[in-house]
Amino acid sequence: AAMLRELERARQFGFTETEYNRARAEYLRQLESSYNERDKQKNEKYVNEYVRHFLDNEPIPGIENEYTIINQIAPNIPVAAINQLMKGLITDDNQALALFAPEKENLKLPSEAAIAKLLKDAKTEKLTAYVDKVSDEPLMAEAPKGGKIVSESKDDIFGATTLTLSNGVKVIIKKTDFKADEIWMKGVSLGGSSVFPDSEIININGLDAVGVGGLGNFSAVNLEKVLAGKKASVSYDIANKTESVSGSCSPKDFETMMQLTYLTFTAPRRDDDAFASYKNRNKAALKNQELNPNVAFSDSIQAGIYMKHPRIIRIKADMVDQMDYDKILSMYQDRFKDASDFTFIFVGNVDVEKMKPVIAEYLGALPAVNRKETFKDNKIEMRQGIYKNEFTKQQETPKASVFAFYNGDCKYDLRNNLLLSMTSQILDLVYTEKVREDEGGTYGVYVGGTLQKYPKEKAILQIIFDTAPEKKEKLMKIIFGEIDNITKTGPSEANLNKVKEYMLKKHTEDLKENSYWLGSIDEYLYTGMNRMNDYEKIVNSITVNDIRKFADDLFKQKNEVEVTMVSPEKK
């Protein structure tokens, strides 16, 4: 009813001048970004344009012409023209409404007559024009009292400039020429939610709610309004071991990104109504989630691996009301009250000299209490030894879901990272051939591996697939049989070469991405591993026997969690 009401309001009264100005500014900003990146477009963009031209006869004048034409046309299209268009888009005889819902006992759905009445009521309800509450107040009323850059050096590892600010903040700036209209940012510090006790796990899971209130003097909705036409965004994250802010912007909107960063640290906005709405949305989503049998599968997996550790609980609908907004805000402020141990990374089309005074003004003004801390080891141990759990669960389409998880001690370095990635990809190739193609037993077998640095250096490999219940045993024999093969004889030379070729090609592409450079610098600061150094040399040096030995070292430790969910047999 609320949705239909707003559509009808837009049809009757149209959009306001201020709404239209924001939408037009945002559209032109995106067009400008495409124009600035015109020499850096990926093949996919060209392919999609050609497809639309062929199928829909969409013109393709090229971004230079499009940019010139639209910038002449858009300022001359009045809001009245848009509003006239709305009257033709929403009429009494061009509506279709479809309702999708689960088949479930005691679930009352609206009848066709009730839905028809909603449509009719929206047309007859007495509506008033929308009032667009806008403010010409700037994002920040006044600039903070900034700090100073106390040292500057060149970093030989990544070819970056390193700054240290008077409040202890460190800044690493890497200039690239990959994109003309892109700067990526990440600021990170050790600690995260690990420093809070296990008893706060429900509030820890609610830390993402702080963002719903907006920043400074602006609600989340009004913040979007004030940022219209700018390419600048900032978000925060409080993970288990770190707290961080991430952002991106165009070079001309760098100061806006710095203002958003400053406000994220110093001025999260309390909004009790927005928090109540956050809780209601989450409760509705979590209640729906319970209807999915895969939730039971996921719960069994987590219990199998982490043995019901209190920090691994899944939040359920009835826990949401236990979230304490005051406590959540207090925990957030604790994580961001000290910037002295934060390191900020900037990668992209940066002008270091122009950025330095802006960095000093905003990042140099962030609060600092100079505490020395790291993350806490809360003993979230992975199960050692062999554990198996098979259970039945009624499902709409009978199937068997199989999850196999292996972990073992493994040194955290680039070579082992590449060996684990290669092992995963080789198993994926083998399973695609023998399980999917030869047996026709599943759409695909997922194989994924990760190397973990903290709290202990571990290799993790997991295998997941769905199949028909009657094919489960045969496919599991193939899955585990291929694990035996790779530990005894290694992969085929052909499969190893396929994986090497893909990894070298992907690495060459990654080296042209700002996000990859930022991630590599972040990885080096966090773990000491340089994934740029000798990547190609190590990939080329790995042999069939290296893969065999790596796989054998992992699987012979015999730490395996196997969880299977099967539909009950038909009677």
C-alpha positions in Angstrom: 0.0 0.0 0.0 2.8 2.4 0.9 4.6 1.7 -2.5 1.4 2.2 -4.5 0.7 5.4 -2.6 4.0 6.9 -3.5 3.7 5.9 -7.2 0.3 7.6 -7.2 1.7 10.7 -5.4 4.4 11.0 -8.1 1.8 10.6 -10.9 -0.5 13.2 -9.4 2.0 15.8 -8.3 5.3 14.9 -9.9 8.7 15.3 -8.4 10.0 18.5 -6.8 12.6 20.7 -8.3 15.1 19.8 -5.6 14.5 16.0 -6.1 15.0 16.5 -9.8 18.2 18.6 -9.4 19.8 15.9 -7.3 18.8 13.1 -9.7 20.2 15.1 -12.6 23.4 15.9 -10.8 23.9 12.3 -10.0 23.3 11.2 -13.6 25.7 13.8 -15.0 28.3 12.9 -12.4 28.2 9.2 -13.5 28.4 10.3 -17.1 31.4 12.5 -16.3 33.1 9.6 -14.6 32.6 7.4 -17.7 34.0 10.2 -19.9 37.0 10.6 -17.7 37.6 6.8 -17.9 37.0 6.7 -21.7 40.5 5.4 -22.4 40.3 2.7 -19.6 37.1 0.9 -20.6 37.0 -2.9 -20.3 36.0 -5.1 -23.2 32.8 -6.1 -21.4 31.4 -2.5 -21.6 31.9 -2.4 -25.4 30.4 -5.9 -25.8 27.3 -4.9 -23.9 26.9 -1.8 -25.9 27.1 -3.7 -29.2 24.6 -6.3 -28.0 22.1 -3.6 -27.0 22.7 -1.8 -30.3 22.0 -5.1 -32.2 19.0 -6.2 -30.1 17.3 -2.9 -29.2 18.7 -0.6 -31.9 20.2 1.5 -29.1 22.4 4.2 -30.6 26.2 4.1 -29.8 27.6 7.5 -30.6 30.6 6.9 -28.3 31.2 8.5 -24.8 32.8 11.7 -26.2 29.7 12.5 -28.3 27.3 11.3 -25.6 29.0 13.4 -22.9 28.8 16.5 -25.1 25.2 16.0 -26.2 23.8 15.1 -22.8 25.6 18.1 -21.1 23.8 20.3 -23.6 20.4 18.7 -23.3 20.1 17.8 -19.6 20.3 21.3 -18.2 17.5 22.3 -20.6 15.0 19.6 -19.6 12.7 21.1 -16.9 11.2 19.1 -14.1 7.8 19.7 -15.7 8.8 17.5 -18.7 9.8 14.6 -16.3 6.5 15.0 -14.5 4.5 15.0 -17.7 6.3 11.7 -18.6 5.2 10.2 -15.2 1.5 10.6 -16.1 2.0 8.4 -19.2 4.1 5.8 -17.3 1.6 5.1 -14.6 -2.0 4.8 -15.9 -5.2 2.9 -14.9 -4.7 0.1 -17.4 -1.0 -0.7 -17.6 -0.5 -2.3 -14.1 0.3 -5.9 -13.3 0.8 -7.1 -9.8 2.3 -10.5 -8.9 2.5 -12.0 -5.4 5.0 -14.7 -4.4 5.0 -16.4 -1.1 5.8 -19.8 0.5 3.2 -22.5 0.7 2.8 -22.8 4.5 0.1 -23.7 6.9 -1.4 -20.8 8.8 0.1 -18.3 6.4 -2.7 -15.9 5.5 -2.1 -14.2 2.1 -4.2 -11.3 0.8 -6.9 -12.4 -1.7 -7.1 -11.3 -5.3 -10.0 -9.0 -4.2 -7.9 -7.5 -1.4 -5.0 -6.8 -3.8 -7.4 -5.2 -6.3 -8.7 -3.0 -3.5 -5.2 -1.9 -2.7 -4.8 -0.7 -6.3 -8.2 1.0 -6.2 -7.6 2.7 -2.9 -4.3 4.1 -4.0 -6.1 5.9 -6.9 -8.9 7.3 -4.7 -6.9 8.2 -1.5 -6.7 11.9 -0.9 -3.0 12.7 -1.3 -0.9 15.8 -0.8 2.3 16.7 -2.7 5.6 15.4 -1.3 7.6 17.9 0.6 11.3 17.5 0.0 13.0 18.5 3.2 16.4 19.8 2.1 19.1 21.8 3.8 21.8 24.0 2.3 23.8 23.2 5.4 27.3 22.0 4.4 28.5 18.5 5.3 30.7 20.1 8.0 29.9 23.6 9.3 33.6 24.3 10.0 36.8 22.5 9.3 38.5 20.7 12.3 41.7 22.1 13.8 44.0 19.9 11.8 47.3 18.3 12.6 50.7 18.3 10.9 52.8 16.0 8.8 55.8 15.2 10.9 57.7 12.9 8.6 57.6 11.8 4.9 59.5 8.9 3.3 59.5 6.8 0.1 58.5 3.2 0.3 60.7 1.0 -2.0 58.4 -2.1 -1.6 55.3 -0.7 -3.3 56.7 2.6 -4.8 54.5 4.6 -2.3 54.9 7.8 -0.3 54.6 7.3 3.5 53.5 10.1 5.8 53.3 10.2 9.6 50.9 12.7 11.2 51.3 14.6 14.5 48.5 12.4 16.1 50.3 9.2 15.1 48.2 8.4 12.0 50.3 6.8 9.3 49.4 7.3 5.6 50.6 5.3 2.6 49.9 6.9 -0.8 50.4 4.9 -4.0 49.9 6.7 -7.3 48.6 4.7 -10.4 47.4 5.6 -13.8 44.9 2.8 -14.1 41.8 5.0 -13.7 41.5 8.7 -14.2 38.5 9.1 -11.9 39.2 6.7 -9.0 40.9 6.9 -5.6 40.5 4.0 -3.1 41.0 4.3 0.6 41.3 2.0 3.6 42.2 3.0 7.1 42.7 0.1 9.5 43.7 -0.7 13.1 44.1 -3.9 15.2 41.7 -4.8 17.9 38.2 -5.2 16.4 35.4 -6.9 18.3 37.8 -9.4 19.8 38.4 -7.0 22.6 34.8 -7.2 23.8 33.7 -10.2 26.0 31.8 -13.2 24.7 28.8 -12.0 26.7 28.4 -9.1 24.2 28.0 -11.3 21.1 24.5 -10.0 20.4 25.6 -6.4 20.5 28.7 -7.3 18.5 26.4 -8.6 15.8 24.5 -5.3 15.9 27.6 -3.0 15.3 26.5 -2.5 11.7 23.5 -0.7 13.0 25.5 2.5 13.9 25.5 3.5 10.2 21.7 3.7 10.0 21.6 6.9 11.9 23.7 8.9 9.5 26.6 11.3 10.2 26.9 14.7 11.9 23.7 16.7 11.5 22.4 14.5 8.7 20.2 11.4 8.8 21.1 8.6 6.5 18.4 9.8 4.0 19.6 13.5 4.2 23.2 12.4 3.9 22.4 10.9 0.5 20.8 14.2 -0.5 23.8 16.3 0.5 26.2 14.0 -1.4 24.2 14.0 -4.7 26.4 14.8 -7.6 29.6 13.9 -5.7 31.6 10.7 -6.2 32.6 10.1 -2.6 31.6 7.4 -0.1 32.9 6.0 3.2 31.9 3.0 5.2 33.1 1.4 8.4 33.6 -2.2 9.5 34.3 -3.7 12.9 35.6 -7.2 12.2 36.8 -9.8 14.7 40.5 -8.6 14.7 40.3 -5.1 13.1 38.3 -1.9 12.9 38.5 -0.1 9.6 37.0 2.6 7.3 36.9 2.2 3.6 36.1 4.6 0.8 36.4 5.7 -2.7 36.1 9.0 -4.6 37.0 10.9 -7.7 40.1 13.2 -7.4 37.9 16.3 -7.3 35.8 14.9 -4.4 38.8 13.9 -2.3 38.0 16.5 0.4 34.4 15.2 0.7 35.8 11.7 1.3 38.1 13.1 4.0 35.1 14.9 5.6 33.1 11.7 5.6 36.0 9.9 7.2 36.4 12.5 9.9 32.7 12.3 10.7 32.7 8.5 10.7 35.3 8.7 13.5 33.9 11.6 15.5 30.2 12.1 14.8 28.1 8.9 14.3 24.5 10.2 14.5 22.1 8.6 17.0 18.6 7.9 15.5 16.3 5.9 17.6 13.6 5.6 14.9 16.2 4.4 12.4 17.4 1.8 14.9 13.9 0.6 15.5 13.4 0.2 11.8 16.7 -1.6 11.6 15.5 -4.1 14.2 12.2 -4.7 12.5 13.9 -5.3 9.1 16.3 -7.8 10.6 13.6 -9.6 12.6 11.5 -10.1 9.4 14.6 -11.3 7.4 15.6 -13.7 10.2 12.1 -15.1 10.5 12.1 -15.8 6.7 15.6 -17.3 7.0 14.3 -20.0 9.4 12.1 -21.4 6.6 15.1 -22.3 4.6 16.4 -25.8 5.3 20.0 -24.6 4.4 20.0 -22.7 7.7 19.9 -26.1 9.6 22.8 -27.2 7.3 24.8 -24.1 8.0 24.2 -24.4 11.8 25.4 -28.0 11.7 28.5 -27.0 9.8 29.4 -24.2 12.3 28.8 -26.5 15.3 30.9 -29.2 13.6 33.9 -26.9 13.0 33.8 -24.5 16.0 32.0 -26.8 18.5 29.4 -24.2 19.4 31.8 -21.5 20.5 29.8 -18.6 22.0 31.2 -16.1 19.5 30.0 -18.2 16.5 26.3 -18.2 17.3 23.8 -17.3 14.6 21.6 -14.3 15.5 17.9 -15.3 15.5 14.8 -13.1 15.3 14.1 -13.3 19.0 17.6 -12.0 19.9 17.3 -8.8 17.9 15.3 -7.1 20.7 18.1 -7.8 23.1 20.4 -5.4 21.2 21.2 -2.4 23.3 21.6 0.7 21.2 23.4 2.6 23.9 25.9 -0.2 24.3 26.4 -0.6 20.6 27.1 3.1 20.2 29.5 3.0 23.1 31.4 0.0 21.6 31.6 1.7 18.3 33.0 4.9 19.9 35.5 2.8 21.8 36.9 1.3 18.5 37.2 4.7 16.8 38.2 7.0 19.7 41.9 6.5 19.0 43.3 7.0 15.5 46.9 6.9 16.6 47.3 3.3 15.6 45.4 3.6 12.3 47.2 3.3 9.0 45.5 4.8 5.9 46.2 3.6 2.4 45.3 5.6 -0.7 45.7 4.1 -4.2 44.7 5.7 -7.5 44.9 8.9 -9.4 46.4 10.8 -6.5 48.2 14.1 -6.5 50.4 13.8 -3.4 51.2 17.4 -3.0 47.6 18.6 -3.3 46.4 15.8 -1.0 48.9 16.5 1.8 47.2 19.6 3.3 43.8 18.0 3.2 45.1 14.8 4.8 46.8 16.9 7.6 43.6 18.9 8.1 41.2 16.0 8.5 43.1 12.8 9.3 45.6 14.9 11.4 42.6 16.1 13.5 41.3 12.6 14.3 41.2 11.9 18.1 44.2 10.1 19.6 44.7 8.6 23.1 47.8 6.7 22.1 46.7 3.3 23.5 48.8 0.3 22.5 46.6 -2.6 21.6 46.2 -5.6 19.3 43.4 -8.2 18.8 42.6 -10.7 21.5 42.7 -14.5 20.9 39.3 -15.7 22.1 40.2 -19.3 21.4 37.9 -19.9 18.5 39.6 -23.2 17.7 38.8 -25.4 14.7 38.0 -29.0 15.6 40.9 -31.4 15.3 40.4 -35.0 14.3 37.6 -36.5 12.3 34.0 -35.6 12.9 31.0 -36.7 10.8 27.3 -35.7 11.1 24.6 -36.9 8.7 21.0 -35.8 9.4 17.7 -35.8 7.5 15.7 -32.6 6.8 12.4 -32.3 4.8 13.0 -30.3 1.6 10.7 -29.2 -1.2 12.9 -30.9 -3.7 14.6 -34.1 -2.3 18.4 -33.7 -2.3 21.6 -34.4 -0.4 23.9 -31.6 0.5 27.5 -32.6 1.4 30.1 -30.4 3.1 33.7 -31.5 3.7 36.1 -29.3 5.6 39.8 -29.9 6.2 42.3 -27.8 8.2 45.9 -28.3 9.1 49.0 -26.5 10.3 50.7 -24.6 7.4 53.2 -21.8 7.3 51.7 -18.5 6.1 53.7 -17.3 3.1 53.1 -16.6 -0.6 54.3 -20.0 -1.8 51.9 -21.9 0.4 49.1 -19.4 -0.6 49.7 -20.3 -4.3 50.0 -24.0 -3.6 46.7 -24.0 -1.8 45.0 -22.0 -4.5 46.4 -24.4 -7.2 45.3 -27.4 -5.2 41.8 -26.1 -5.0 41.6 -25.2 -8.7 43.0 -28.5 -9.8 40.4 -30.4 -7.7 37.7 -28.2 -9.2 38.8 -29.2 -12.7 38.9 -32.9 -11.8 35.4 -32.7 -10.1 33.9 -30.8 -13.1 35.1 -33.6 -15.4 34.3 -36.6 -13.3 31.4 -35.6 -11.1 29.5 -33.1 -13.3 30.3 -34.2 -16.8 30.9 -38.0 -16.5 28.3 -38.7 -13.8 25.9 -35.9 -14.4 25.5 -35.9 -10.6 25.5 -32.2 -9.8 25.6 -28.8 -11.3 29.0 -28.3 -9.8 31.3 -29.0 -6.9 32.6 -26.0 -5.0 36.2 -26.2 -3.9 37.7 -23.3 -1.9 40.9 -22.9 0.1 42.2 -20.2 2.4 45.4 -19.7 4.3 44.9 -18.2 7.8 47.6 -16.2 9.6 46.0 -15.5 13.0 45.6 -16.7 15.7 47.4 -19.8 14.3 48.9 -20.4 10.9 46.5 -22.8 9.2 45.4 -24.1 5.8 41.7 -24.6 5.2 40.1 -26.4 2.3 36.4 -27.0 1.9 34.3 -29.0 -0.7 30.5 -28.5 -1.1 28.0 -30.1 -3.5 24.4 -30.9 -3.9 23.1 -34.1 -5.5 20.1 -36.5 -5.7 20.0 -38.6 -2.5 20.5 -41.9 -4.4 23.7 -40.6 -6.0 25.3 -39.3 -2.8 27.4 -42.4 -2.0 28.8 -42.8 -5.5 29.8 -39.2 -5.8 31.3 -39.1 -2.3 33.5 -42.0 -3.3 34.7 -40.0 -6.4 35.3 -36.9 -4.3 37.4 -38.6 -1.6 39.1 -40.9 -4.2 40.4 -37.8 -6.0 41.8 -36.5 -2.7 43.7 -39.8 -2.3 45.0 -39.5 -5.9 46.3 -36.0 -5.5 48.1 -36.9 -2.3 49.7 -40.0 -3.9 50.4 -39.1 -7.5 49.7 -35.4 -7.7 47.7 -33.7 -10.5 48.1 -34.3 -14.2 50.7 -32.1 -15.9 47.9 -30.8 -18.2 45.7 -29.6 -15.3 48.6 -28.0 -13.5 49.5 -26.1 -16.7 45.8 -24.9 -17.1 45.8 -23.5 -13.6 49.2 -21.9 -14.0 48.1 -20.2 -17.3 45.0 -18.9 -15.7 46.8 -17.6 -12.5 49.5 -15.8 -14.6 46.8 -14.2 -16.8 44.7 -13.1 -13.8 47.8 -11.7 -12.0 48.6 -9.6 -15.0 45.1 -8.2 -15.0 45.1 -7.7 -11.3 48.2 -5.5 -11.5 46.1 -2.9 -13.4 43.5 -2.7 -10.6 43.7 -0.1 -7.8 41.7 -2.5 -5.5 44.4 -5.2 -6.0 47.2 -2.8 -5.0 45.3 -1.5 -2.0 44.6 -5.1 -0.9 48.3 -6.1 -1.4 49.5 -3.2 0.7 46.9 -4.0 3.4 47.9 -7.7 3.3 51.6 -6.8 3.8 50.9 -4.5 6.7 48.7 -7.1 8.4 50.6 -10.4 7.8 54.0 -9.3 6.3 53.3 -11.2 3.1 54.1 -9.4 -0.2 51.9 -11.0 -2.8 53.6 -8.9 -5.5 57.1 -10.2 -4.9 58.1 -13.1 -7.1 54.5 -14.1 -7.9 55.2 -15.2 -11.5 58.5 -16.8 -10.5 56.9 -18.9 -7.8 53.9 -20.0 -10.0 56.2 -21.1 -12.8 58.5 -23.0 -10.4 55.7 -25.2 -8.9 55.8 -28.8 -10.0 53.4 -31.8 -9.9 55.3 -33.2 -7.0 55.1 -29.8 -5.1 51.3 -30.0 -5.3 51.3 -33.7 -4.3 53.5 -33.0 -1.2 51.4 -29.9 -0.2 48.2 -31.9 -0.5 49.6 -34.8 1.4 50.9 -32.6 4.2 47.4 -31.1 4.6 45.2 -34.2 4.3 47.5 -36.5 6.4 46.9 -34.3 9.5 43.4 -35.9 9.4 41.4 -32.9 10.6 38.1 -33.4 8.8 34.6 -32.2 9.4 32.0 -33.8 7.2 28.4 -32.7 7.4 25.6 -34.2 5.2 22.0 -33.2 5.0 19.7 -35.6 3.2 15.9 -35.5 2.5 14.0 -38.3 4.3 13.4 -41.4 2.2 9.9 -41.5 0.5 7.6 -44.0 2.2 
